[in-house]
Amino acid sequence: MANMYFRGVAPAIAQVDTFTPTVANSATYLLLAEDDEGNSYEISYGSDGSATAQEIVEGLKAAADLAKSLGHGPWDEITATENDSILTLTVDTAGKPIYYTVYGAPGELVKTNTTPNSGPYDWNCGANWYGGDDMPGDDAGDVVYIENAIIKYGLNQSGIANALSALYITKSQIGQEPVITYPSYLQIKATKVDINYQNDPGAASFLSPVNLDLGATQSTITVFNSATASTRPSINIKCNHASTKLHILLGAVGVANNAGETATLAEINVLGGACYIGDGVTLTTLLNRVGSTLLRSACTTLTLDSGAVRTEGIGAITTVNINGGSAVLNASGTITNLNAIDGQADMSQSSVSRTVTTAKIGSGGSVKYDPNVVTMTNKVQPYNSSGNITLSAA
């Protein structure tokens, strides 16, 4: 167990790898390059058994040069050279790692990392870490602190031997914003995650983004604040454990918010800020205490105490409890129990047909809907068994 601190002090050194082919009777030499930004592209050279090692190297170099000229990432940041029977690939940007995978029969293309990547933004660089003798997760109970740092590379840490007992992130950037597709996530195991806890009296100043994928590790995640991003949430979370809980005090947080992303968790507790929940989320409980939530997935129980919730998409909700604030219920999925106790349930802002099985109204509640669009299976009932309820239509 160790307290480990990311310092970001590793010198920037360009990665260099060599590839040596063996002459097989017949083989297709395949080489895949990937980076932490989600780019991947494969080059190849086919031999009928008559090609020499030098011809194979020259063929692979020509394929690498073509991929670079056509802008296929990450080959557009790799320079290929050859010397007789050895192909050398040098990364153009010092400090940015490239990950290569060789496909084919064992030994047909031998990879040697002659110069490992080094840089201040790489999780995998040991020089960036202070505390302990190993890397985070090598020992049980490791606690990791990331403050005033930027980590863009070495993000796939899903294979660490032990889950971190705690991960504290503040005033730091984790991962990168995409140019076209999806954000890059730090894939990590951690049972507790705190993001942007302000532990000094100075003005709050945070970086964006913070992208975390907790995988199948049960975790408690608390977001204290975030930077402001223009087009998407500043903090993006993915997780896949039915007991994981997310607490949001302030900031803009997305949960599997991008198309095709998935997440599973027990509870999202919004105490402030804004939460954006994607349609691939499996969620048991949503509690909106303060702030706002956009829910595009199904949910077992949605409770709104104040602030605002809007539902979109097709997700069904078993129980909606409105204790205050306003819930705009646009999703087409069936609501089994709708309890407008002290706040408004507004189902008038979408023309999509939908069904509410049982709706109940408290003394301070209201339900707004178009009967041509919304089907009430049972008649609207009072939430309380005593006291006066006034129903009005407009």
N, C-alpha and C positions, 0 to 999 in steps of 0.2 A: 504494500500500500504506500502511495506517495502522493504529495501535492505537486502537481506539474503545471508549469506556466509557459504559455507560448510567447516567445519573445520576438520572433521574426527578424533574426540577425544573421541568418545564413547568407554567405556571399553568393551572388548570382553567377552560376557556371553552367554553360550550355551542355546538354546531354549528348553523348556520342555512343552509338551502338554499331557493331559490325556484324555482318551476316556472311557465313561461309557455307556454300552449297556442297553437297556430295553428289557425285555423278551416279544417278540411278539408271536402271534399265529404261524406265519411263516414269516421269513424275511431273506433276504440276506444282510449282512452287508458289505458295500463297502467303502473303504477308499483310496482316491487318494492323492499321495504326488507329489509335483512339486518343482522345484528350478529355480533360475534365469539363469541357464545354459541351459535351455530347456529340462532337464530330467523330465520325468513323468512316473509313474507306479502305477497301482491300485492293492491293495490286497483285498481279500474278504473271508467271511465265511458264509456258508449257513446253516440255521436252519430250521427244519421242524416243529418247535413249541415246541419241547420237550427239547431243550437245555436250560441250566441254564445260568445266566449271566456269571458265572465263566467259563463255557465251551465255551461261545462265545469269551470271552477275551483270553482264551488259544488258541482257533482256530485262532484268528487274530494275536496273537503273533507268532504262528507257521508260519503263512503266511508271516509275516514281517521278521522273521528269514530266511525263505527260499529265499525271494527276496534279502535279504542282501547277503546271501551266493552265490547266482547266479550273483551278481554284477549288479542288476537292480537299476540304479540311479533314484531318490536320496536315495532309501532305503539302498544302500551300505554305507551311511553316517548316518544312524539312528540306535540307539540301543533301542530295545523293551524290556520292563520288565512288569510283571503283578503281581498284589496283589489282589487276590480274584476276585472282579468284576470290577477292574479298569486296563486299559491298559495305560502304560506310555511310551511315545516316546521321547527320548532325542537325540538331534543332536550332532554328534560326534565332529564337528568343531565349537568351540565357535566363534560367530560373523557371522555365515552363517545361514540365515533363510531358513526354509522349509515351504511350503504352503500346507495345508491339505484341502481337500474337502470331506465331508461326503455325500454319496448318499443313498437314501432310504426314507422311511416314516419319517416325522418329529418326532424327539425325540427318534428314535430307537438307535442312537449312539450320545451321547452328548459329544461335544468337549469343553475342558477348557484349555486355554493357561495359565499355572501356572507360567512359567518364559518366558517372552518375549525375543526374540533375541535382542542382543545388540552387536555392533561392529563398528569399525572405517570406514568400507566400505559400510555401509547400509544407503541408502537415508532415510529410514523410521525412523531412530533413531533420536529423537528430540535433543539429546545431541550433535549431529554432526552439528547442525545449530546455527548460531549466527545472531541476528537481527530479530526483530519482535517477536510476542508472539505465533505464530502458525507455521504451516508447509507451504512450498512454494505452492502457488496457493489457499490457504484458503481465501486470500483477493485479490480483483481486483488490478491489477497494480504492483504485486510483481516483483522485479528484483532479479535474482539469479546470484551469482558469485561463480565459482568453479575454484580454482587455487591451483596447487601443491597438488592435491588430487587424490584418487583412489576410484571410486564408482563401486562396482560389484553387489550389492544386492539392493532389493527394487526397481527394475527398472520399474515396471509397475505403472507409475504415470499418465496413460491416463484418470483416473477418477477424477483428481483434479477439483475443482469447477470453477476456473478461469484460463484462459491462462496467462502464464507469459508475462509481457510486454517486457522482455528481458532476455536472458540467455547467460552469458559470461563464456566461458570455455577456460582455458589456462594451459598448462603444466600439464595436468591431463589425467587420464585414465577413460573412461566411458564404462562400459560393459566389456565383455571378448571375447577373440578369441576362436573359437571353436576347439575342438580336432578333431572332425570328420565332424560335420554338419554345423550349421549356427552361426554367431555371435549373442550375446545377446545385445539387444538394450534398451536404456533408452527411454521409451515411455512417451512423455511429450508434453504439449501444450505450445507453445511459438511463439509470433509474430515476434520476432527478435532473431537471434542466431549468435553470433560471436565466432569463434573457433581459438584459438592460435594467438591472437593479441599480438605482442611483444611490451610491454609498458615500457621496460627498456633497457639500453644500453648494457646489457650483451649478451653473445652468445646465440643464439636460442637453446633451449633444450626442446623437447616435448616428451610426452608419447604416447603409442599406445596400444589399439585402442581407438578411440572416435566413438561410435555407437549411433546414434540418430534416433528415429522414431517420427516425428512430427505429424503423423496422419492426420486428416482432418482440422487442423488449418492452415490458411493462414500465411505464414512466409517468411521472407527474411533472407537467410542464407549466411554468408560470412566466407569463410575459408581462413585464412591468411597464414597458414603453417601447416606442420604436421611432425610427426616423420617418420622414414623410416621402413617399414615392409618388410619382406622377401617374403611372399607368397601371400599377398592380400593388398588392399588399407588400409592405416592407419586410414582413416576416412571413415565411412560408413553411408549413409544417406537414410532414407525412408521418404516419405511424400505423402499426398494424397489430394492436393488442386490445382485446375487448375490455380490459380494465384500465387502460391509459386515460388520464384526465388532463384537460387543458384549462388553465385559468388565465383570463386576459384582464389586466387592470387598466391598461391604456395601450394605444397604438393600433396599427392596422395589421391584422393577421389573417392569412389565408390558410385553409385546411384542405389539402388536395384540391386546390382551387383551379388548376389548369386542366384543360380537356384531356381525358384519358387517365388522369391520376386517381388513385384510390387511397383510402385510409379507413381504419377501424378504431373506434375509441368509445369509452363508456360515457364520458361527460365533457361538455364544453360549458364553462361558466364565464359569461361575459359580464365583467364588473365595470367596464368602461371601454372606450375606443370602439373599434369596428371589427367584426369578424365576417369572413367570407367563406362559406362552406360549399365545396364542390359537389357535383351530382354523383361522384363515385365514393362518397363517404357513408360508412355504416355507423350510425350514431344511436345511442340509447337515450341520452338526456341532454337537452339544451336548456340552459338557464340564462336568460337575459335579464340581469339585475339592473344594469345601467348601460347606456351605449346602444349600439345597433348591430343587427345581424342580418345577413342575407343567407338564407337556407335554400339550397337547391337539391337536397337529398331527402330521403325518408328519415323519420325520427320516431322513437317510441313516445317520448314525453317532451313537449315544448312548454316552458313556463316563462311568461313575460311579466316582470314586476314593474318595470318602467322602461322608457326609451322606445325603441322601435324594432320590429322584426318583419321581414318580408320573405315570403316563400315563393319560389319559382320552380318550374320543371314539373316532374310527375310523381314526386315522392309522397307517400301516404304518411299520415301522422295518427297515432292511436289516440293521444290526448293532448289537447291544447288548453292550457290554463292562462287566462289573461287577468292579472291582478292589477294592472295599470298600463299606461302607454297605449300604443297602437300597433296592431298586427294586421298587415296587409297579406291576405292569404290567397295567393294567385296560383299555387300549385294545383295540378289536376288530380293528384292522389286523394283518396277518400280520407276525411277526418272522422274518426269514429266518435270521439267525445269533444265537443267544443264548449268550454266554460268561460263565458265573458263575464267575469265576476265584478271587475271594476276597471274597465278599459274598453277599447273598441276593437271588434273583429270586423275588418273591412274586406268583403269579398266582391266588391263592386268594380275593381280596377282591372279585371280580366274577363274576356268573353269565353274563356275555356270552360266547358261543362265540367262540373264536379259535384260531389255528394258529401253532405254532412249527415251522419247517422242520427246523432242526438245533440241538440244545442240547448244550453241552459244559460240564463241571463241573471246576474246578480243585480242588486239595487243600484250600483254605479256602472253597470255594463251596458253595452249596446252591440247589436249585430246588424251589419249593413250588407245587403245582398240583393241580387236580381233573381227572382224566382224563375225566370226564363232560362237562367244559366245554372243556378245553384239549386240542387234538389235537397230538400230537408226530408229525410226519411221519416222522422218522427216530428211531431209538432214541437215548437219552441216551448221550453219549460222554465219555471223559476229555479234558480240555483239553490236558494234557501227555502226551507219548508215553512218559514214564518216571515211575517212582515209583508209590506205592500210592494208589488212589482207593477210598474206602468209600462205597457207595450204600446208603441206608436208606429205608424207607418207613414212614409212620405214618398 
